[in-house]
Amino acid sequence: MIKSTFFVLRISLAWLLVVFLFAGLWSNLPLIGWIDWPVVVAGMLTMALVVAGALSHLGRVQLIAGRIDKAALSNRQRRQVEIPFEAGEAFDLLDAAIRELPRIEQVESARDSLQVRAKVGRPDVNIERIGGRWNPLSWFGIPRNQILATVTPGHDSGSVTLICEPESPAWSDWFLVDDASNYENAEAITRAISRRVGERRRGEKADAAQTATEKELTVAKLSLLHAQVEPHFLYNTLASAQLLTRSDPARADEMLGHLIQYLRRSLPSTENELSTLGVELERALAYLEILKVRMGPRLSVQVDVPEEVRTTALPPMMLQTLVENAIKHGLEPRTGGGTVWIRARRGDDGAVAVTVADDGDGFNNKTNGTGIGLRNVRERLRLVYGGEAALAVVANFPAGVAATISVPAKFKPEVDHV
């Protein structure tokens, strides 16, 4: 109530000074200056219309803002809005929000300086005032507002300074009202920004949910490799051990020992945790030792993996997949067998390259060694490391295939692994 009374008194006093000034000028006019009643009537009518117009403005502010205070009554509105996007995205969002305003015109966007200027037509509320267009508050009022918006870049965000004001000098605020149109514009732009930020967030959540769903489906397929023991391999190993117990118990005992080691390494204690190159190497070597008992001199194994790289994080069963590919697609089809090389090196770029090579059949018409196993390896690398890891499969010289996995030497996981 106090704010409303003060506002009406302020604008009434400003117009009263105008009336007194006009009365003084009228009294100095020749011939008609002595006639007082036209000035008195005009002055009283003007003041009545001014008070009525001020009360109408108060009613409109109350209707739009839901309150009457200094901030809501002001013709000039300022807002500070934080947008959680980088400055370029924040500017695009702000520009689109301003262009959505009704009665918007003359929009000027400067993306380099991150500024938007615009003119906005006012709603025609003169008919709502007592006296309509005869009301002094409408005599020399500006029928448009203007908007100045600036984006200040921050750390991964943009701070928007929004100014909505009449297209008239500041002194006119003593005599004129904007019928809450600038408050309405400022609130509309702020709401539009909030709505667009909300839409962006919902879109990001939907994309993240879809990505998570796709990842879960992929994990469901790939997790079988985590602790999987091929039934045929297990059956053949046990069958070979059974035969050796009759002819060569020592070799049978050796084979069963390697099988136990292999099974122990194939059943990790914590689901989906990353393993290390050292652990995966032990599993692969246990697998190869079993095959050496079965294949005899047809299989040769050479290992060159320095101790300093054996702590490198590596998804479980990944090295095993490459070794199995080298045996199945490279050496087993050959009558004379061959050699499997396992080599690891730390590069200058901070990555560790793990290579499994063979001198088997290589890329031929029967199989090229790039089947589902290697596709799974690539997919798992993508899910775990993003773009920081890679798999390369090339021809080995003079024969066979070399598959190389490159992973970061120091890797801190942010999500569950497969």
C-alpha positions, 0 to 999 in steps of 0.5 A: 500500500505504501509503495502504491501511494508513493508511486501515485504521489510521485507521478502526480507531483511531476505532472502538477509541476507541468500544470503549474508551468503551463499555467505560468506560461498561460498567464503571460499570454496577451489578451487571453492570459487574464482568463483563468478558468480554462487553465484551471479546468484543463489542470484539474482534468489532467490531474484526474486523468494522470491519477486514474492512469497511475492507478490503472498502471498499478492494477496492471502491474498487480495483475502481471507480477502478482505484487506491487513493489519498486522492482515490479513498478519500474519502467526499466527491468534488469535481469542476470541469468546464468546459462549452464552452456558455453558462451556460443550456445548461451548466445544462440539460446538467448537470441532464439528466446528474444525472437520468440517475443510477440510484437518483436521487431528490428532484431540485431544479433552480433555473435562475435560480441555476444550482443542482441538488440531489439525493439518490441511493440507495446500492447495497446492498453490505452483503451483500458485507461480512463480517458483512453488516448486523451490521458496525458500518460499517452500523449507523448509516450513512446509506443515501443520498448527496447531490449539489450542482452549481453552474454559474458563468457564464463567457465563452461557457462554464459552469464546473460545481462538482460535490460528491458526499457522504454525507447525514451530517456530516463527522465520520462519515467517521472511522467510516463508508465510502461503498463508493466510491458518491460516487466512482462518482456523480461519475465517472458525472456527469462521463462523462454531461456529456462524452458530451452535449458530444460528442453536441452537437459531433458534431451541430454538425459534422454540421449544418456538413457538411450546410450545407457540402454545400448551399453547395457545390451552390448554389455549383456552380449560381451560379458559372456567373454568375461569368464567364459571357457569354451566348452570344446576347449574344456572337453578336449583338455580333460579328454587329453588329460585322461589319456595322458594319465595312462601313458604319461601321468607327469604330463597329465598332471602338468596339463591339469595344473595349467587348466586349474591356473586358467580356470582360476584366472577366468573366474574374476572375483568382482564382476565387470572390474578391469584386470591388468596386463600381467593377470591376463598374460598369466591366463593366456600363458596357461591356455597356451601351455595346455595347447602345447601339451596337446599340440606338442612341438607344433606350437611355440610361444615367445613372450616379451612383456616387460615388468613395468607394463604388466600393471597396465589396466586391461579388460578381462579376456581381451588378450585371451581373445587375440591369442585364441584367434591366433591359434584357431585361425592361424596355427591349428589349420596348418599341419606344421603349426607355428609360433605365437608371439606376445609382445608389449611396449610403452610408447612415447605418447603414454600408450601401451601397445600389446601385440599378439602375432602368429606365423600361420595362414594369415588372411586367406579365403577361409578366414581372415581373423576379423570375425565376431571375436575382434568385433567384440574387442573393438566394442569393448575398447570403445565402451571402456576407453572411448577414443583413447584405445584402438585395435589394429589387425595387419598382416605379419611378415613373412606370414600370419597376422599381428593384432595390436591393442593400444590402451592408455598406460594410466587409466582412471575409469569413470564408468562400469566396465565390461 
